Amino acid sequence: MNTEREKYLLKINNLKVHFHTLEGTVRAVEDASLTIEPGMTMGLVGESGCGKSVTAHSILRLLPTRTCQIKSGEILFRRQGNNEVIDLAKVEPDGELIRSIRGHEIAMVFQEPMTSLSPVFTVGNQIIEAIMLHRRLQPQEAREYAAEMLKAVALPEDVIDEYPYRLSGGQRQRAMTAMALSCHPSLLIADEPTTALDVTTQAQIIELLKSLQQQLHMAILMITHNLGVIAETADRVAVMYLGRVVESGTVKQIFDNPLHPYTIGLLKSIPRMGSETKKRLAPIPGSVPDPLTVIEGCAFRLRCPVCKQKGCDGKDVLDAVETEPEHFVHCLLYSKRAR
């Protein structure tokens, strides 16, 4: 099976990220793989604690170096200027190379903008700093450009001189988006961009990202547990469970024909309108295992309603099976069918 893509922008191969704690080793990401092409939106979904944000921080090398280690794997990034491919997993976390990429070629909108924006500097100062660092503009030129970016995300002109605490949650999220897009990155990582926002503001943020994506021709890695957001924005979807990508495919394949029992469980737990509104939701049985627990084979087998305990604890289940073009699943049910 050949899963290589000739024109990928970012390609993660068998990434393993471990945290070393006093209680033991937390395997936050285990053999995760995904591919993002230029201009596409990749949705990364799963329960809280499944490794979505750790994967994102690994790309930008923002993980704490004293307690966290990329054990193995590749994070291949194709620079758009000269088509050079760099393995971000092997660059120095504080080196000049990653600093030239971080915020410029790969930007990130963090999960909670109030903790990501400095409370002692105005919104404008923080955007101007990023612009001057990567675009080499003079202070007045950078201020004018920052004002243009704030206007592009539908914020009033006077926000440039406001402090973050004076803005609403939606305004702070827009300001973070303006900062992330100020250097025209080829990849934007949006980590839970609609969390803690009301439904109307969520819709505005999503529409804003889609509009700016078309204008700037950038790819987006959309990280969320909100499957409704993914259905509306993503081209492809990767489903994570306990640090592993258990299924990936186009958004239509994942929503119309989910294969992995975990993906099926996620979709069944979504409230639906219409005749099914009076039915009780079908929760996934059990609970997420302790992150210190080492689980051989399929990590979901302890909660899986169809697991017969025959082979699911083996290595065969970790092999990806392509059940149809571009639809991959890590499940022994489909491995057996493929034989």
N, C-alpha and C positions, 0 to 999 in steps of 0.2 A: 504493500500500500504506500502510495506516495502522497504526502501531505504538504510538500514544499510548494511555496508560492514564489514566482519569479519577481513580483513587484511589491513585495511586502514593505511596509514602513517600519513595523516593529514585530519581532518574532521572539516569543519566549519558548524555550525548549527545556522541558524537564527541570524546572526551577525548584530548588529546595532552599527554604529559609528557616533557620532554627534560632530560637531564643534560649539562652542559657540562664536559668534561674536557680535560686537556692533549693527549690523543690525538685528540680530536674530540668530536662530539655523539653521545650515546647516546639513541636514541629508545625510551625505556623503555615508553611507552604510545602507541599510534598509532590514533586513531579508534575507541577502545573505547566501546561503548554497552551499557547494561543497565538493567533496571527492577526495583525491589523494591517489592512491595506490603506494606501493614501485615500483620503476623502471619505472613508467609511466610518460608521459608528458601531463599535463593539460594545455590547452590553455584558457586564460581569455581575452575576446575581448569586444570591445564596443567603443563608441565615447570618445573623451577627456572629462574628468570631470565626468565620469560615476561611479567612485569609485574603479577602478582597483588598482591603486597604494596605495590608502588608505587601501584596503584589505590586500595588501602585507605588508605594514608597520605595520598593526595591528598584523600580525602573529609574527613579530619580536619585537613588542612593541616599535616601533620607532616613535610613534606619540607624538606631543607636549602635555605634561600632563596638562599644564595650560589652554589650550583652547580646548582640544579634550578629549572625553570620550567614552569608550566602554560601551554603555548603557545596552546591554544585548546580549545573545548568547554565544556560545562556540567555542573555537578554540582548538580542541583536537589533540595533537601530540603524536604519539607513538614512544618512544625512542627505537632505534634499539638494544642498548646494553642489556637492561634488560626487554624490552617489556612494560615498565611503560608508562601509558597514563597520560599526563599532560594537563590541561586546560590552555593554554597560555593567555586566556582572563582574567584570575584571578591572574596571577603572578605579582609580583612587577616589574614595567618597568625598574628599576635600580637595581634590586636584583641580588644576586649571581646566582640564578637558571637560569634566562634568559640570563645572561652573559655567562654562561657555554654552553648554547645552541646556542646563536647568534654567527655566524661565524664558529661554529664547526659542529653542527648537522644540522643547517639550515643556509645557506649562501645566499647572495644576490648580484647580479650584478645590479648596479643602472643605472638609465636611462641616466644620463650624467656623464661619468667617470671623466671629467675634474673638476667637482665640488665635486666629491666623493674622489678623490685622493688629498692628501695634496701637495700644491705646494712647500713646504719648505723641504720636505724629498724625497730622491730618491725612485724610484719604489721598489728597492730591500729592503730598510729599512722598507717600509710599509708592504711588504709581510712577511719579517722576523719577524716583531712584531707580526703579527697574528699567525705565526707558533710557536713562542716561548710561546705565551699566552696559546695556546690550546694543543700543542704537547710536551711541556716540553723538548725541545731540547736545547743544548748549542749553543751559537751564531754562531760558525763556522759550526756546523751541520745544523743549520737553514738556513744559507747562501747557503750551498751546496744544500739543499732541495729546496730553493727558485729558484735557478738556474735551477734545474730539472723541476720545474713547469713552468718556463718561456719557457724552451725548449719544454715542452709538448704542449704549446699553440702557437708554431712556432714563437717565438720571438728570436732575436739574443742574444748571451750570454752577450754582453756589455750593454744591456738594464737594467740590474740589478743596474748599477751605474748612470743611467740617471734620470733626473727630468721629471715629467709628461709633462711639457710644450714643451719639446723637441721631444715628440712622436706625431705621427699622430693619428687621431681619431680611426682608426682601431687598432693601437698598444695599445692605452690606454684601449680600450675595451678588448683586449686580456690580458693586464696586470691585469685589474679588474677581469677577469675570472680566471686567475692564482691565484690571492689572494683568491677568493671565494672558489676555489677547493683545496686549499693547505691543508685543514684539512679533506678532504674526507667527505663532508656533505652527509646526506641521502636525503636532499631536497635542491635544488637550485632554488631560485626565480630569474628569469631573467626579469627585468622590462624594456621593450622596448629596447632589446639588439642591435637592428639594426637601431635605429633612427639616422638620420643625417649621415649615412654611405652610400657610393656609392654602387651600385648594386653588384659589384664584392666582395667588403669587406663584405657586408651583407651575401652573399653566403658562404664566408669563415668562418664567425662567426657561422653561423647555422651548417655547417658541423663540425666545431670544437666542438660545444656543443653536437651534436649527437654522435660524436666519444668518447668524454670524458664520456658521460652518460653511454655508453656501458661498458667502461673500469671500471668505478667506481660504476656501478649498482645503480645509484641515480635517484630519481624522479626530475622532473622539473615542476615548475609553470611558464609557458611562458605568460607574460603579453604584449599585443601588440594591436594596431589597424590595423596591417597589416595582412589581412586574408590570403594572400599568404604564409606568414611565418607559420601561423597556419596549413594550408593545408599540408605543407611539413613536419612539425615536430610533431604535436600533436596526441595523441591517443584519448583523449576526449576534448570537448570544452564546456565552459560555456560562455553564452552571457549576458552581463550586460547592464542595462539601468537605469539611475538615482539611482544607488546604489542597484538595485535588479537584481538577476539572473533570466532572463525571459525564458531562454531555455538552456538545457544542453543535451549532447548526445555524441556518438562517432563522430569522425571527418567526417566519411562517412554519418552518419545520418544528421548532421548539414548542410553539403554542398549539399548532394543529395536530402534531404527531409526536408528543413527548414519549421517550423510550425508557429512560432510566427511572426506576421506582422513586427516586428522590425528586426528580423533575415533575413526575406525575403527582406526587404528594404536594409539592409547592403549588401547582396549578389548581389542585382540588381545594386548597385552603383559601382560595380567593373568593370573597363574597361576589355573587353574581346577581344581576338584575333580571326581572322577568319571572317565569313560572317557578324557578328554583329558589326564589328568595325565602320561602318558608322552610326550606330544608336546612338541617343542621350542617355546619361546616365539617369537613372531614380532616381533622388534624393528623399530622404525621405522628405515629405512635412513638412512645419513649421520649428521650431527651438527648441532646448533644453530649457525647462522651467528654470526660475530663480531657483537656488538651494535653496533659502529661501522659495520657494512655497511648501506648503503641499498639496500633491495630494492623494486623497483617491482612493483606488482600483488600477486599472492598471495605472501605471505612463505613459505609452505610449499612452493612449486613446486620449489625446489632439492632437496627430499627426497621429493617426491610420486611414488608409484609409478604414478599414472595420468596425470600431466601430460604432454601432447604438445608443450609449448612453443608452442602456438598460442593466443594470447590471454591466457594466464595471467599475462603480464607487463603487461597493460593495466589500465585503471581500472575496466572493467566488472565485474571479478571482486570488487571491493570492495563492490558493491551487495548488500544483504541480499535473499535470495529466501525468501519464505514458502511452503514446500512443502506444509504443512498448517497448520491453525490453531495459532498460537503456536510453530511450529517454523521457525526461521530459520537459513539457512546462507549463508556467503560463499564460493561456489565456482562457477566458470564452467560446470561440468557441469550444474548445476541452473538457471543463468541461461539456458542454451541451451534447456532443456526448457520454461522459462517463456515463451519467445518464440513 
